[in-house]
Amino acid sequence: MNERPMLVLENITKVFNRGSVNEKIALKDFSLTVQEGDFITVIGGNGAGKSTLMNVVCGTYPVDSGKVLLGGRDVTRLPEYRRAKYLGRVFQDPMMGTAPDMEIQENLALAYRRGKVRSLMPGIRKSEKAFYAEQLARLGLGLEERMSAKVGLLSGGQRQSLTLLMATLKKPDLLLLDEHTAALDPKTAAKVLSFTEEIAAEHGLTTIMITHNMMDAIRCGSRLIMMQEGRIIYDVSGEEKRKLRVEDLLERFRASSGELDDRMILG
């Protein structure tokens, strides 16, 4: 099977507050190639550049230099709203990614119709409702029985599960998970992560997942990269990744003089 790059970042540099006392180099001559179907976990201490990486891919932050290629398209100068149709994204905050004052089924309809020409036809068709109910049932949360409930009434875990479903309802070129289980209790986080793996495998989704949890980073996905000071200091996949232990990652951080924050150690 021929591998096809889904995402290519070429020599990306992103500097905040350039020329001031608060200058911060978030990404430094950063390059990364993500093959179609890859599931990459990304770890690193605070300020390593992980979230900047996500925002550069999404177009939230323009780059100072370098190229961003998505599915073979040069999207470097493409604004965020025009990249959105290629991407699915789930944020750390369960309150982001959904419209709280709209019904569950209305949120799903917005996600399902993303990128389509909007029609004047009101409401959601019966066939659509049946499809949404079928998808919601997979979550095992009973939301298929509450499709007319306002999303703002859901718990954090229910809302994050719904956001993940919305992000993957129309198969995105790239799924971006920005610490999407960090704000959840351990039991709910495990459930959301399990559904993440299931849906990524089922659709062969190219996925990048930022996490502070080293065990999750090792267990999930096909490849792991460690970031520090805006660059990749460790990149591992295949059998080598499967044999990794948390102690190995801690040693890597120490060897590169990386600072470990409490969330990483406790995670």
Residue frames as qw, qx, qy, qz and C-alpha x, y, z in Angstrom:
[[0.000, 0.888, 0.460, 0.000, 0.00, 0.00, 0.00],
 [0.408, 0.431, -0.018, 0.805, 1.37, 3.39, -1.01],
 [0.292, -0.590, -0.459, 0.597, 1.57, 5.89, 1.79],
 [0.177, 0.686, 0.314, 0.632, 0.10, 9.31, 1.11],
 [0.237, -0.093, -0.415, 0.873, 0.96, 12.32, 3.24],
 [0.104, -0.772, -0.615, -0.121, -2.21, 13.89, 4.66],
 [0.197, -0.979, -0.027, 0.040, -0.41, 16.70, 6.49],
 [0.742, 0.173, -0.077, 0.644, 3.00, 18.16, 5.76],
 [0.224, -0.966, -0.017, 0.127, 4.51, 20.97, 7.82],
 [0.765, 0.351, -0.026, 0.539, 7.67, 22.31, 6.22],
 [0.464, 0.101, -0.210, 0.855, 10.11, 24.40, 8.28],
 [0.253, -0.810, -0.404, -0.342, 7.41, 26.19, 10.24],
 [0.347, -0.024, -0.425, 0.835, 8.45, 29.07, 12.48],
 [0.275, -0.775, -0.424, -0.381, 5.98, 30.92, 14.69],
 [0.379, -0.005, -0.425, 0.822, 7.11, 33.71, 17.02],
 [0.231, -0.833, -0.494, -0.098, 4.86, 35.64, 19.39],
 [0.282, -0.943, -0.033, 0.175, 5.60, 39.24, 20.45],
 [0.786, 0.265, 0.070, 0.553, 8.57, 39.42, 18.11],
 [0.340, 0.546, -0.083, 0.762, 11.11, 42.08, 19.05],
 [0.438, -0.727, 0.059, -0.525, 9.69, 42.64, 22.53],
 [0.147, -0.477, 0.769, -0.398, 10.87, 41.53, 25.96],
 [0.723, 0.009, 0.543, -0.427, 8.05, 38.97, 25.83],
 [0.554, 0.461, -0.562, -0.406, 9.25, 37.38, 22.58],
 [0.688, -0.167, 0.679, -0.195, 8.44, 33.68, 22.52],
 [0.347, 0.346, -0.741, -0.458, 9.52, 31.25, 19.80],
 [0.777, -0.039, 0.387, -0.496, 6.63, 28.77, 19.83],
 [0.924, 0.238, 0.283, 0.099, 7.72, 26.71, 16.80],
 [0.139, -0.785, 0.466, 0.384, 11.25, 26.74, 15.47],
 [0.307, 0.463, -0.727, -0.403, 11.95, 25.45, 11.94],
 [0.583, -0.029, 0.724, -0.366, 9.37, 22.74, 12.70],
 [0.477, 0.264, -0.640, -0.542, 8.79, 19.96, 10.16],
 [0.488, 0.002, 0.808, -0.329, 6.38, 17.03, 10.38],
 [0.439, 0.114, -0.646, -0.615, 4.86, 14.63, 7.85],
 [0.542, 0.025, 0.676, -0.499, 1.68, 12.80, 8.84],
 [0.094, 0.038, -0.875, -0.474, 0.71, 9.89, 6.61],
 [0.627, -0.176, -0.266, -0.711, -2.92, 9.14, 5.77],
 [0.844, -0.257, -0.445, -0.154, -4.37, 6.94, 8.54],
 [0.424, 0.205, -0.593, 0.653, -1.69, 7.82, 11.10],
 [0.525, -0.785, -0.272, -0.185, -2.83, 8.28, 14.70],
 [0.495, 0.356, -0.393, 0.688, -0.17, 10.42, 16.37],
 [0.517, -0.786, -0.317, 0.122, -0.06, 11.24, 20.07],
 [0.352, 0.637, -0.190, 0.659, 1.82, 14.41, 21.04],
 [0.637, -0.677, -0.292, 0.226, 3.31, 15.01, 24.48],
 [0.447, 0.400, -0.167, 0.783, 5.49, 17.73, 25.95],
 [0.296, -0.414, -0.519, 0.687, 5.72, 20.08, 28.92],
 [0.105, 0.892, 0.355, -0.259, 3.98, 23.42, 29.23],
 [0.073, 0.878, -0.236, -0.410, 5.17, 25.82, 26.53],
 [0.589, -0.164, 0.693, 0.381, 6.53, 23.03, 24.31],
 [0.181, 0.310, -0.457, -0.814, 4.49, 24.30, 21.34],
 [0.187, 0.229, 0.954, 0.051, 1.78, 21.62, 21.26],
 [0.257, 0.719, 0.546, -0.345, -1.24, 23.94, 21.13],
 [0.118, 0.697, -0.288, -0.646, 0.55, 26.29, 18.73],
 [0.129, -0.128, 0.893, 0.411, 1.05, 23.29, 16.44],
 [0.223, 0.520, 0.821, -0.075, -2.73, 22.67, 16.45],
 [0.161, 0.819, 0.257, -0.487, -3.53, 26.32, 15.84],
 [0.017, -0.532, 0.556, 0.638, -1.07, 26.55, 12.95],
 [0.163, 0.131, 0.931, 0.299, -2.67, 23.51, 11.30],
 [0.154, 0.677, 0.694, -0.188, -6.16, 25.03, 11.77],
 [0.277, 0.549, 0.278, 0.738, -5.10, 28.44, 10.50],
 [0.382, -0.859, -0.325, 0.100, -5.90, 30.16, 13.81],
 [0.366, -0.762, 0.252, 0.472, -2.30, 31.39, 13.85],
 [0.672, 0.726, -0.145, 0.018, -0.62, 32.46, 10.60],
 [0.866, -0.199, 0.059, 0.455, 2.96, 31.22, 10.28],
 [0.121, -0.864, 0.236, 0.428, 5.97, 33.52, 10.09],
 [0.288, 0.562, -0.679, -0.374, 7.69, 31.18, 7.66],
 [0.263, -0.080, 0.961, -0.014, 7.27, 27.69, 6.25],
 [0.462, 0.011, -0.554, -0.693, 4.50, 25.76, 4.50],
 [0.509, 0.043, 0.724, -0.464, 1.35, 23.89, 5.55],
 [0.396, 0.132, -0.707, -0.571, 0.11, 21.22, 3.11],
 [0.532, 0.041, 0.669, -0.517, -3.16, 19.41, 3.80],
 [0.741, 0.372, 0.550, -0.103, -4.20, 16.53, 1.56],
 [0.605, 0.219, 0.439, 0.628, -1.72, 17.78, -1.04],
 [0.116, 0.878, 0.291, 0.362, -3.19, 21.30, -0.97],
 [0.393, 0.116, -0.293, 0.864, -1.06, 24.28, 0.06],
 [0.300, -0.794, -0.500, -0.172, -3.22, 25.88, 2.77],
 [0.513, -0.114, -0.291, 0.800, -0.50, 28.08, 4.28],
 [0.027, -0.015, 0.017, -0.999, -2.34, 31.31, 3.45],
 [0.384, -0.433, -0.673, -0.460, -5.84, 29.86, 3.67],
 [0.310, -0.429, 0.336, -0.779, -7.87, 31.46, 6.51],
 [0.226, -0.088, 0.880, -0.407, -9.24, 29.36, 9.36],
 [0.642, 0.301, 0.375, -0.598, -12.85, 29.30, 8.13],
 [0.685, 0.508, -0.366, -0.374, -11.78, 27.92, 4.74],
 [0.234, 0.357, -0.898, 0.110, -9.72, 25.12, 6.30],
 [0.509, -0.143, 0.583, -0.617, -12.57, 24.11, 8.62],
 [0.858, 0.216, -0.064, -0.462, -14.28, 21.87, 6.05],
 [0.672, 0.389, -0.627, 0.067, -11.19, 19.62, 5.95],
 [0.203, 0.289, -0.745, 0.566, -10.76, 19.35, 9.71],
 [0.656, -0.588, -0.424, -0.212, -12.49, 17.92, 12.75],
 [0.252, 0.412, -0.526, 0.700, -11.44, 19.37, 16.10],
 [0.645, -0.629, -0.427, -0.076, -12.25, 18.61, 19.72],
 [0.081, 0.706, -0.351, 0.610, -11.02, 21.02, 22.38],
 [0.283, 0.044, -0.792, 0.539, -10.05, 20.50, 26.03],
 [0.281, 0.103, 0.418, -0.858, -13.05, 22.52, 27.21],
 [0.193, 0.349, 0.914, 0.080, -16.28, 20.49, 26.79],
 [0.206, 0.734, 0.388, -0.518, -18.15, 23.79, 26.42],
 [0.147, 0.590, -0.431, -0.667, -16.43, 24.51, 23.09],
 [0.008, -0.124, 0.902, 0.413, -17.44, 22.90, 19.83],
 [0.033, -0.507, -0.854, -0.113, -21.20, 22.83, 20.44],
 [0.182, -0.398, -0.112, -0.892, -24.06, 25.36, 20.51],
 [0.036, -0.084, -0.837, 0.539, -25.53, 25.12, 24.05],
 [0.409, 0.282, 0.310, -0.811, -28.86, 26.78, 23.23],
 [0.614, 0.262, -0.489, -0.561, -29.58, 24.38, 20.36],
 [0.926, -0.138, 0.204, -0.285, -30.93, 20.84, 20.56],
 [0.591, -0.345, 0.687, 0.244, -28.69, 17.78, 20.31],
 [0.655, 0.423, 0.588, 0.215, -30.17, 16.92, 16.90],
 [0.290, 0.955, 0.062, -0.014, -29.72, 20.51, 15.68],
 [0.295, -0.770, 0.520, 0.222, -26.04, 20.44, 16.64],
 [0.635, -0.049, 0.727, 0.258, -25.62, 17.18, 14.76],
 [0.550, 0.720, 0.416, 0.079, -27.40, 18.63, 11.72],
 [0.061, 0.961, -0.217, -0.159, -25.02, 21.61, 11.68],
 [0.418, -0.534, 0.692, 0.247, -22.04, 19.25, 11.73],
 [0.645, 0.222, 0.716, 0.152, -23.52, 16.90, 9.12],
 [0.468, 0.814, 0.332, 0.088, -24.35, 19.71, 6.70],
 [0.312, -0.772, 0.251, 0.494, -20.98, 21.44, 7.10],
 [0.257, -0.318, 0.644, 0.647, -19.56, 22.46, 3.75],
 [0.259, 0.468, 0.796, 0.284, -22.88, 21.95, 1.95],
 [0.077, -0.290, -0.229, -0.926, -24.88, 24.69, 0.28],
 [0.152, 0.241, 0.689, -0.666, -27.50, 25.82, 2.80],
 [0.103, -0.417, -0.721, -0.544, -31.08, 25.38, 1.66],
 [0.319, -0.290, 0.124, -0.894, -34.20, 27.22, 2.82],
 [0.698, -0.263, -0.608, -0.271, -35.84, 23.92, 3.78],
 [0.375, -0.609, 0.412, -0.565, -36.63, 24.07, 7.50],
 [0.855, -0.303, 0.275, -0.318, -36.23, 21.31, 10.06],
 [0.135, -0.445, 0.880, 0.101, -34.53, 17.94, 10.09],
 [0.690, 0.114, -0.511, -0.500, -35.81, 15.13, 7.88],
 [0.893, -0.299, 0.159, -0.297, -37.05, 11.89, 9.42],
 [0.924, 0.248, -0.187, 0.223, -34.27, 9.91, 7.74],
 [0.274, 0.636, -0.414, 0.590, -31.70, 12.33, 9.19],
 [0.553, -0.557, 0.327, -0.527, -33.14, 11.91, 12.68],
 [0.993, -0.085, 0.016, -0.080, -32.90, 8.14, 12.39],
 [0.726, 0.442, -0.301, 0.433, -29.25, 8.44, 11.34],
 [0.035, -0.651, 0.409, -0.638, -28.43, 10.77, 14.24],
 [0.789, -0.417, 0.213, -0.398, -30.17, 8.45, 16.71],
 [0.976, 0.124, -0.129, 0.126, -28.16, 5.50, 15.39],
 [0.501, 0.536, -0.365, 0.573, -24.90, 7.41, 15.79],
 [0.324, -0.620, 0.340, -0.628, -25.78, 8.67, 19.27],
 [0.936, -0.268, -0.009, -0.227, -26.62, 5.13, 20.41],
 [0.803, 0.311, -0.364, 0.354, -22.99, 4.18, 19.82],
 [0.049, 0.617, -0.428, 0.658, -21.96, 6.48, 22.66],
 [0.549, -0.263, -0.771, 0.186, -23.87, 4.37, 25.18],
 [0.096, -0.025, -0.407, 0.908, -25.10, 7.49, 27.00],
 [0.128, 0.587, 0.768, -0.220, -28.80, 7.34, 26.17],
 [0.024, 0.436, -0.067, -0.897, -28.63, 10.58, 24.18],
 [0.082, -0.129, -0.773, -0.616, -30.56, 8.99, 21.32],
 [0.194, -0.614, -0.764, 0.036, -33.61, 9.23, 23.59],
 [0.208, -0.766, -0.270, 0.545, -32.98, 12.93, 24.28],
 [0.510, 0.251, 0.388, 0.726, -32.36, 14.37, 20.83],
 [0.001, 0.803, 0.326, 0.498, -34.58, 17.40, 21.43],
 [0.575, -0.716, -0.193, 0.346, -32.77, 18.29, 24.69],
 [0.177, 0.957, -0.199, 0.116, -30.66, 21.46, 24.74],
 [0.774, 0.289, -0.400, 0.397, -26.94, 20.70, 24.66],
 [0.011, -0.611, 0.391, -0.689, -26.32, 23.14, 27.50],
 [0.768, -0.430, 0.157, -0.448, -28.09, 20.70, 29.84],
 [0.933, 0.131, -0.320, 0.103, -25.59, 17.89, 29.20],
 [0.700, -0.640, 0.181, 0.261, -22.73, 16.94, 31.52],
 [0.014, -0.786, 0.510, 0.351, -19.13, 17.62, 30.48],
 [0.392, -0.190, 0.874, 0.216, -18.57, 14.01, 29.44],
 [0.523, 0.561, 0.639, -0.062, -21.81, 13.83, 27.44],
 [0.287, 0.914, -0.005, -0.288, -20.98, 17.09, 25.71],
 [0.139, -0.647, 0.667, 0.342, -17.43, 16.04, 24.88],
 [0.489, 0.098, 0.856, 0.138, -18.70, 12.74, 23.47],
 [0.463, 0.763, 0.427, -0.143, -21.20, 14.67, 21.34],
 [0.095, 0.880, -0.299, -0.355, -18.46, 17.04, 20.15],
 [0.320, -0.366, 0.819, 0.304, -16.32, 14.07, 19.10],
 [0.507, 0.414, 0.755, 0.042, -19.25, 12.56, 17.21],
 [0.331, 0.892, 0.173, -0.256, -19.91, 15.90, 15.49],
 [0.084, -0.767, 0.509, 0.382, -16.24, 16.26, 14.51],
 [0.217, -0.242, 0.899, 0.294, -16.27, 12.85, 12.79],
 [0.605, 0.449, 0.526, -0.394, -19.83, 12.69, 11.41],
 [0.686, 0.724, -0.064, -0.033, -18.49, 13.74, 8.02],
 [0.884, -0.150, 0.058, 0.439, -15.10, 12.07, 7.73],
 [0.004, 0.965, -0.178, -0.194, -12.55, 14.88, 8.06],
 [0.678, 0.583, -0.388, 0.222, -9.19, 14.82, 6.30],
 [0.406, 0.256, -0.620, 0.620, -7.62, 15.35, 9.72],
 [0.593, -0.695, -0.373, -0.162, -8.97, 14.93, 13.25],
 [0.271, 0.469, -0.446, 0.712, -7.35, 17.18, 15.87],
 [0.672, -0.600, -0.434, -0.037, -7.79, 16.34, 19.55],
 [0.191, 0.611, -0.353, 0.683, -6.46, 19.02, 21.87],
 [0.043, 0.105, -0.789, 0.605, -6.29, 17.34, 25.30],
 [0.494, -0.258, -0.391, -0.732, -9.94, 16.41, 24.78],
 [0.715, -0.397, -0.574, -0.041, -10.17, 14.21, 27.90],
 [0.375, 0.213, -0.483, 0.762, -8.18, 16.44, 30.30],
 [0.293, -0.275, 0.218, -0.889, -11.22, 18.14, 31.86],
 [0.789, -0.206, -0.365, -0.449, -13.13, 14.88, 32.46],
 [0.664, -0.496, 0.501, -0.250, -13.16, 12.54, 35.44],
 [0.167, -0.422, 0.865, 0.212, -11.05, 9.36, 34.93],
 [0.496, 0.255, 0.825, -0.088, -13.98, 7.05, 34.19],
 [0.490, 0.784, 0.254, -0.283, -15.57, 9.41, 31.67],
 [0.086, 0.775, -0.513, -0.358, -12.17, 10.20, 30.12],
 [0.344, -0.202, 0.902, 0.167, -11.53, 6.48, 29.58],
 [0.528, 0.508, 0.666, -0.136, -14.91, 6.09, 27.88],
 [0.361, 0.875, -0.027, -0.322, -14.38, 9.08, 25.57],
 [0.074, -0.645, 0.697, 0.303, -10.88, 7.85, 24.71],
 [0.480, 0.054, 0.874, 0.061, -12.18, 4.37, 23.93],
 [0.524, 0.711, 0.438, -0.168, -14.78, 5.84, 21.56],
 [0.131, 0.855, -0.341, -0.368, -12.06, 8.00, 20.00],
 [0.244, -0.386, 0.850, 0.264, -9.97, 4.93, 19.17],
 [0.518, 0.338, 0.783, -0.064, -13.01, 3.03, 17.90],
 [0.452, 0.821, 0.259, -0.234, -14.18, 5.74, 15.53],
 [0.034, 0.788, -0.502, -0.356, -10.64, 6.58, 14.31],
 [0.337, -0.205, 0.895, 0.206, -10.01, 2.90, 13.48],
 [0.530, 0.496, 0.672, -0.148, -13.42, 2.40, 11.85],
 [0.442, 0.876, 0.152, -0.120, -13.01, 5.31, 9.44],
 [0.778, 0.151, 0.088, 0.604, -9.21, 5.18, 9.13],
 [0.008, -0.989, -0.113, -0.100, -9.05, 8.77, 10.37],
 [0.560, 0.347, -0.276, 0.700, -5.75, 10.61, 10.28],
 [0.510, -0.810, -0.269, -0.109, -5.54, 11.83, 13.87],
 [0.380, 0.383, -0.449, 0.712, -3.30, 14.04, 15.99],
 [0.609, -0.690, -0.365, -0.141, -3.98, 13.88, 19.73],
 [0.137, 0.564, -0.479, 0.659, -2.30, 16.12, 22.27],
 [0.770, -0.521, -0.348, -0.121, -2.25, 14.63, 25.75],
 [0.139, -0.736, 0.531, -0.396, -0.55, 15.16, 29.10],
 [0.856, -0.276, 0.369, -0.236, -1.21, 11.56, 30.04],
 [0.048, 0.583, -0.775, -0.239, 1.90, 9.53, 29.19],
 [0.440, 0.036, 0.893, -0.086, 0.11, 6.20, 29.53],
 [0.588, 0.651, 0.374, -0.301, -2.56, 7.31, 27.04],
 [0.276, 0.803, -0.399, -0.346, 0.16, 8.61, 24.71],
 [0.143, -0.385, 0.901, 0.136, 1.88, 5.21, 24.75],
 [0.459, 0.214, 0.844, -0.177, -1.26, 3.08, 24.53],
 [0.522, 0.716, 0.352, -0.302, -3.10, 5.03, 21.82],
 [0.394, 0.850, -0.199, -0.288, -2.18, 5.49, 18.21],
 [0.931, 0.281, 0.037, 0.230, 0.53, 4.32, 15.86],
 [0.557, 0.408, -0.157, 0.706, 3.14, 7.00, 16.51],
 [0.447, -0.816, -0.264, 0.254, 4.28, 9.23, 19.36],
 [0.469, 0.539, -0.108, 0.691, 6.15, 12.51, 19.19],
 [0.498, -0.657, -0.324, 0.464, 7.58, 14.47, 22.08],
 [0.294, 0.788, 0.102, 0.530, 7.96, 18.24, 21.79],
 [0.533, -0.616, -0.201, 0.544, 10.14, 20.68, 23.63],
 [0.159, -0.637, 0.120, 0.745, 10.74, 24.39, 22.97],
 [0.512, 0.666, -0.047, -0.540, 8.97, 24.34, 19.61],
 [0.410, 0.493, -0.717, -0.275, 10.69, 21.31, 18.12],
 [0.961, -0.103, -0.155, -0.207, 10.40, 17.53, 18.05],
 [0.142, -0.684, 0.699, -0.154, 12.90, 15.82, 20.33],
 [0.320, -0.109, 0.939, -0.057, 11.59, 12.27, 20.02],
 [0.673, 0.283, -0.213, -0.649, 9.60, 10.50, 17.29],
 [0.185, -0.205, 0.960, -0.053, 8.74, 6.83, 17.67],
 [0.748, 0.151, -0.117, -0.635, 6.38, 4.36, 15.99],
 [0.752, 0.210, -0.604, -0.162, 5.78, 0.68, 15.33],
 [0.826, -0.213, -0.492, 0.174, 7.30, -1.97, 17.57],
 [0.382, 0.173, -0.399, 0.816, 9.52, 0.56, 19.34],
 [0.349, -0.365, 0.055, -0.862, 6.44, 2.52, 20.42],
 [0.811, -0.303, -0.379, -0.326, 4.63, -0.61, 21.57],
 [0.766, -0.105, -0.483, 0.411, 7.53, -1.45, 23.89],
 [0.085, 0.536, -0.224, 0.809, 7.67, 2.03, 25.44],
 [0.467, -0.539, -0.632, 0.303, 7.17, 2.53, 29.16],
 [0.151, -0.966, -0.163, -0.129, 6.35, 5.73, 31.04],
 [0.638, -0.626, 0.194, 0.405, 9.82, 5.53, 32.60],
 [0.621, 0.184, 0.406, 0.644, 11.35, 5.69, 29.10],
 [0.148, 0.807, 0.322, 0.472, 9.50, 8.92, 28.34],
 [0.446, -0.891, -0.031, 0.078, 10.45, 10.46, 31.69],
 [0.708, -0.334, 0.292, 0.549, 14.08, 9.64, 30.97],
 [0.466, 0.501, 0.396, 0.612, 13.81, 11.30, 27.55],
 [0.120, -0.940, -0.193, -0.253, 12.53, 14.49, 29.17],
 [0.602, -0.744, 0.135, 0.255, 15.29, 14.51, 31.74],
 [0.722, -0.025, 0.359, 0.591, 17.97, 13.82, 29.12],
 [0.319, 0.567, 0.341, 0.679, 16.85, 16.84, 27.12],
 [0.170, -0.090, -0.374, 0.907, 16.58, 19.04, 30.22],
 [0.305, -0.467, -0.509, -0.656, 12.82, 19.19, 29.79],
 [0.222, -0.156, 0.545, -0.794, 10.69, 20.44, 32.64],
 [0.281, -0.320, -0.890, -0.163, 8.00, 18.06, 33.81],
 [0.367, -0.332, 0.134, -0.858, 4.83, 19.66, 35.10],
 [0.397, -0.097, 0.769, -0.491, 2.65, 17.96, 37.70],
 [0.774, 0.306, 0.103, -0.545, -0.06, 17.05, 35.21],
 [0.637, 0.472, -0.589, -0.153, 2.37, 14.93, 33.20],
 [0.087, 0.317, -0.879, 0.345, 3.78, 13.13, 36.21],
 [0.479, 0.063, 0.640, -0.598, 0.37, 12.47, 37.80],
 [0.736, 0.376, -0.139, -0.546, -1.15, 11.57, 34.43]]
